[in-house]
Amino acid sequence: MKRMFNPNNGSNKRVCFSEDTKSYSSFSDDSIPPHHFHLGQDVYAAVTYFATMVQVHLRLYNRDGNNRLFPTKRGVCFSPMLWQSFVNQIEQINSSSSVEETILIKDSLMISTVFIENIPNIIFQRYFKKKDYSKKFVPGTCVLSENNWLELQRVHKNITESVMWLTFDHMLRNLLLSEASKIMPSAVVNTDASEV
């Protein structure tokens, strides 16, 4: 008797990108966490601080049995520098054009406009260059509909403000902890900025 192969759908697995996994691991439509921006359907842009890094995520979210949203592996993340490079070129990407096009940003992000059943979609894919100069794509893509794309264009300044706020907030916390530990070395034991 033959067994039917049932591939594991990795896109439905939960993703953790917050040090406090309980507070941001899932949320409801009426309680969207700070630095999360709804782009339409179940697609969100989220600015996070995890593992001492600020990152911007464009990610598909799924719903659990309680109708709470949680991030999936279907998405891409940007460093603050890559995000700013993307924002600098955001006006050049025209989703309503009838031509399929691809834009490369900082030699690590490919943004393609493709038509699926005559409907424009924007696909984000990260890659890196190997030693032989070939490109290796990173697993995970983010597909935005035209409406998602228009909303991203509308809120990109708010996302940039969140990136700047989180970056400077954590830099200032680390600086304060460092200075406090110089003054009172025994008083400041934990140097993790998220605890302040």
Summary of the structure (lengths in Angstrom):
residues: 196
radius of gyration: 19.5
end to end distance: 60.5
largest distance: 73.4
contacts: 501
relative contact order: 0.14
helix: 31%
strand: 36%
